[in-house]
């Protein structure tokens, strides 16, 4: 199995910086990373574990900017939320694909924060169904159809889209819940849960395989976005993380598999949702993901943005060459 490797880019928070974005993207491409990834928010209120700075650069603009300073590296979003009109979303994706000539992976989801939808008068919407409807419309437009649509949300006719995306756009449903896994199987080409512990990931993967078999369809793609921190020692790597914030966030995850105590109390219990330690530790974590069938790992370096370039270098030189070998050859 070949796993692809991406990087979450610093387009949000205190360290968001034009030069860091450019230098990081170029460095990632030189070192053979497969893709650059962005988040999506309309009104950005950071998670408690990631500070309080509300800087946030629009995802499609960020990826277009980075494509302009690189040559070929793939692009991805995890996850786009449904506050855009579906025609606008479809045009943004198609225009990005066409202008950059790159592959683009579209992660989608319902969004976490109600306030982002309240500000545009959509607080009462069923956002899961809204996202499904948006993608149904977008897929028809990307296929070159002239679309007429009438629903309680959207009504239009004689709409087409030119140019279409240069490459097929795989859609990944984001989220670690059982419902997200089901939606991914029913509706998407992939499942991308973001942070997730190994026990939870194993449980979801088993269920996804079962659902795919029941529907008579091939296994969908699966991925993860672990918070990542690399240092000379495990202690130093963990010191660079907001450990109390990560544990608090983990306990707010209603559908993660909990430890026997019923509550996360130690950072070691978050294994999988974070990859932290020496290069050897990171390799072992990636190997576990590979053994579970992971197709895509996006390294979330948000807590290491102050030394983002160095983290990319260490991943590229001390980790990726080892995990890109067959497991038997690497031993």
N, C-alpha and C positions, 0 to 999 in steps of 0.2 A: 504493500500500500504506500502511495506517495502522499505525504502531508504537505500542504501549502502553508507558507509562513508570511504573515502580514504584521504591520505595525500601526498602532493607533498614533495619530500625529498630534502635536501640541497646538491645537486650534482653539483651546479653551483654558480658562483658569489663569492664574497669576503668571505662568511662564509662557503663555501664548505670545509668539514673537515671529515676525516675518522672516528674519534671517535664520532662526532656528528651524522653522518649517522648511525652508529651502535647503539648508545644509543637511538636515536630517533626511529629506527625501532623496537628495543626490547620493548621500552616503548609503542609504538603504538600497538604492538601485545598483550602485557599484558593487555592493556585497551580495547581490543576488536575492534579496528579499522579493517575494512574489507580489506584494500589494501594499498600498497605503490606505488607511481606514479613518473614517470620521464618525462622529456622533451627530445627533440631530436634536435641537431644542428650538422653541420659539421664544420662551421666556425662561432663561437659564437660572435656576436656583440650584446650586451645587448640592450633591449628596454631602452629608455631614463629614464623611471620611475624606473628602477632597478639598476641604477648605471653604472659603466664603467668597472668593473673587468671582464675579459674574461675567467676566469676559467670555465671549463666545462668538466665533466666526462661522458664518453660514456654511453648511457642509458642501454644497455644490460649487460655491465660489472657491472654497478652500481646495477642493480637488482639481478644479480647472486651473487654478494658480499653480499647483504643484505639477500638474501635467505639463505646463508650459516651461518648467525648468528641469524636466527629466525627459527621457527618451521613450521608455517602453514599459515601465513598471505598472502593474495593474492597480485598479482603484476599487474601493469598496466603501459602503456605508452600513453602520450597525448601531442603531437602526433608524430608518426614516419613519417618522410618525405622521399621522394623517391630517395635519392641519392645512395642507395645500389642497387646492382643487385638483381632481385627478388629471385633468388635461394639463395643468401646469406641472404636476409631478412627472407625467409622461414626457412632456417636452423637455424638462430639465434633464432627465435621464438620457433621452435620445440625443439631445444637443451635446451633453457631456461625452457620450460614446462617439459621436460623429466627429466632434472637433478634436478630441484627444487621440482618436484611433486606438483606444485602449479597451481592454476588457473591464467590465464593471459588474461587481456583485452587489445586488440590492437587498440589504437586510431591511425588513419591515417589522412594525409592531404597533401596538395600540397606545404606547406612551405610558409613562409612570405617573405623571403629575397632572392633577385635575386643573390646576391654575392655568396651565398652558392653553387649555381649550376653553376655559371660562372667559379669557380675555377676547376670544373671537366668537363668543356666543354659542359655543358647542359643548357646554358643560354636561348637557343631558344626552349627548349622542352615545350610541353604542359604537365605541371606537373600533372594536374588533370587526364588526360588520362593515363599518365605514372603510376600514383599511382593505378588507376583502374586495369591496365594490370598486375601490380606486384601482386596485391591481387588475381586476377583470377588465376595466376600461382601458388601462394602460397597455395591457397585453394585446388587445385588439388593435390599438393605435400603432404599437410597435410592429405588428404584423402587416401593416399597410392598409388596413380596412378603413373604409369611410363609415363612421360610427354614428348611429342614432341611439339615444339612451333616454329612457323615461323611468324614473323611480321617485320615491319620496324625497331623496336627497338631491339627485342630479337629473336635469332634463336638458337635452340639447340634441341637435341633429346636424347632419352634413359636416361632421368634423373629421379631418384626417391629419396626418402628421408626416411631414417631410422635412428633413431626411429621417429615415428610421435609424435605430441603433446599428452600428457597423457589426456588432457581435451580439449573439444571444445574451439576454440579461437573466441570469439565474436569480431567483427570488428565494430568500431565506427568511423564515419566521423567527423573530427574536423572542427570547424569554425562556426561563428555566422551569416553568410550571408544566404539569401534565397537559393542560389545555394548549400551551404553546407547542408542545411536541405533537399533539394531535393535529393542530392546524397546519403544522409543517408537512405532515404526511398527507393530509387531505388536499393541500392547496399549493404547496411550494416544492422547489427543487432541493431545499436544504433547511436545516435547523441550526440556529446560532444562538445559544442561550446566554452568551456573555459570561459573567463569573458563575462558576458552578463547582461544587465539590465533587471529588471522584466518586463517592458512593451514590450521589444524586445522578451524576452523569451516567454511571453504569446502569442504574435503574431505568432512566429515560431511554437509553440506547436499546436496552432489551425490549422495552415497550414499543419503540419505533420499529425495530425489526419485526416484531409480532404484528403490528398494524400494517406494515408494508406487505407482509406475507398474506394477511387476511384480504387485502385489497388487490392482490395479484400484481403488485408493481415492484420495480426494482428498489433496492434500498436507497433512500435519499442521502444526500451529503449531510455531514454533521461537522460542527466546529465548536470552538470555545474561545473566550477572550479573558484569559487569566491576568490578574494584576501581577506584574513581574518586577523583580528586583534582584540584581546580581552584584556580588561583592566577593572579596577574598575569603570571607568567612560567613557562615549562616547568620551569626549574631549581628554582624555589620549590615547584612542585607535586610534583616528584619528591623534594625534600628532606623532604616530609611523609610519604613512604612508607618502609616497611622494605624497601629495595631488595635488600639481600643475602638477606633472608628470602624475598622473592618469587622471586628467581632460584633459590634453593635449592629452593623448592617446585615451581617449573616443571621443574627437572631431575628431580624425583621423579615427574613425570607420564609414565608409560611410553608413552602413546598419543598424546601431542601430536606434531605435526610439528616436528622439530628443525631448527635452522639447519644450514648446510653443514658447520660444524665438528663437528656431532654433540652439541653441548652449548650450553646457554644461558649466555652470559657477560655480556651487556649488556641493560639494561632495555628498550632499543628493540626487542629481539627478542621481547619479551612483548606487543607491540602487539595490542590486542584483549582480552587477559586483563586489561589495565589500560587505562583512559582517563585520562591525566594530562596537564595542561598548562593553557594559557589557554582561555577559552571558545571561541575559534576552533578550537583543537586538539580540544576535546571534540566540537564540531559535526562536524568532519571524521571523527572516529572513529565517531560515530553514523551519519553518512551511509554509511560503509563497511558498517556492520551492515545498514542499510536496503537497500543495493545487493545484499547477499547474501541478503536475504529475511527478515530478523529481524522477528518479530511482537511481541516483548516484550523490553524492556531493563529490568533491575532494577539500579539504581545501588547498588553496594556501597561505602558511605562509612565502613567500619569503621575505617580509618586516619585518618579526618577527624572522628570523633565528638567530639573536643574542640572543633571549630568546626562542628558538624553543622548548626546552624540557618543559619549563613552560607553553607555549601555548598548547602543547599536553595535559598536565595534566589538565588544565582548561577545554579544550574541552571535555576531557574524563569524568571528574568528575562533571562538572557543566552544561554541555550542552547535550551531547549525551544521558544520561539516560532519559532526559525529552523528546527529540524528537523521541526516540525509542518507547515511549508509544503511544497508540492510542490518537488522539487529544482530545477526550472527557474526557479520563481518566486523561490527564495531566492538565486539567483546575481545 
